[in-house]
Amino acid sequence: MATCAALSAGGAEVLAWDDSPESRARAEAADIVLHDLTREDWAFIAVLIVSPGIPHLYPHPNPIIAQAMMAGVPVDNDIGLFFASFATEETAEFDQPPKVVAVTGSNGKSTTTALIHHILQVAGRPVQMAGNIGTGVLSIDPPMDGEVVVLELSSYQTDLARALTPDVAVFTNLTPDHLDRHGGMGGYFAAKRRLFAEGGPDRAVIGVDEPEGVYLASQLGQAPEDARVIRISSGQKLAGPGWNIFARKGFLAEFRRGKQVAAIDLRTMPGLPGAHNHQNACAAYAVARSLGLAPKLIETALATFAGLPHRSQLVGERDGVRFVNDSKATNVDSAAKALQAFTKIRWIAGGLGKEGGISALQPHLGAVAKAYLIGHSAREFALQLGDTPHAICETMAQAVALAAAEAEAGDVVLLAPAAASFDQYPDFEKRGEDFVAQVGAVLAGA
């Protein structure tokens, strides 16, 4: 609907359609003209703008998209429209033309995007955040002189957008996800890579902890010392004459031309627990440095970042027991990162399990004192826990109550489900909100 409004404001004649009768009713209530595209001959259609969630290639194209492509009608999404229309005659007259920072990757996109936004706010720079987090890209305010627009972009969004021209592009990491939508791991990586290959960003921040990131950084750099590519890592020291930023043992370090430029102690920053958040900090730090911010200012901003809801979110503490909401950990990889962030864990997991369950988490269960399993896959998960103590709790209320009752000082009661939420909740946010509510009830009854 935001795209319809933006196109209409730009003078386009908008013919809108949705497979859902409820969505069509909402559109009509907003005075959006409906047009049954299932019966369209496409002769007079200039372009088809689709929601990123609708498949255009794998596992098979949506019939309407297939018809449009066969008729030679260009297919785009709101991200493509945004980039195609961002620069205007007015912005060209600004003293400092506005910039776009775009963040993609498998894990950490939202936190990295929010962290960049927070750092720029602390620095007093005009900034907006949009895309796959918060506001839709076509609903933001017109950019101001010197403003930065920070976008979180999913593979669904980058895969189809016809224009992708960020000033700074970030690749956090790559782990298997959405493989049916992209026809396998190669297609998934190709969708992410388009952000860098299509528009040629002035600066590329690349996580090199997976082979795909190493390859991408190699493809973009013209020489070992090419500072247009900033390599980042969590866990390994990066060497060479280029621009490298990495975190090891809780310390972030920046190196340029083989010499250390700055260092930050991340260990005491409550909004950035664990190695995965240290990678997010490296990415956000790299973006801030590429935009001209000083290390000390960035350090001050990192220390005041509160974290995002449902992503390593500290929601309460009692008698030395912390309660952490990581409901966004919907797959094994993100749950593994959450389990590595703490040393003694009362782990609440379960929901609608994905292929393979949690068997791949065996190497990360050493810190788990006990697991409290909920939802559809609770018993399946129990069979994959090996010797780890566990309880079948079914509901969030039971799991939180039992974990809180059994927890000791120094424990972390951690919600990191490693599963989708759709068996009990409409989305991971509602699941996380339930966890927060149950923790609140436990703390109120203390």
Secondary structure, DSSP 4 states (H G I P E B T S, - for coil): -HHHHHHHHTT----B--S-HHHHHHHHHTTPPB--GGG---TT---EE--TTS-SSSS---HHHHHHHHTT--EE-HHHHHHHHS--HHHHTSSS--EEEEEESSSSHHHHHHHHHHHHHHTT--EEEEESSSB-GGGSPPPPTT-EEEEE--HHHHHH-S----SEEEE----S-SHHHHTSHHHHHHHHHHHHHTT--SEEEEE-SSHHHHHHHHHH-SSTT-TTEEEEEESS---SSSEEEEEETTEEEEEETTEEEEEEE-TT-TTS-HHHHHHHHHHHHHHHHHTT--HHHHHHHHHT----TTSSEEEEEETTEEEEE-TT--SHHHHHHHHTT-SSEEEEEESBPPTTTTGGGGGG-TTEEEEEEESTTHHHHHTTSTTS-EEEEESHHHHHHHHHHH--TT-EEEE--SSBSTTTSSSHHHHHHHHHHHHHHHHHT-
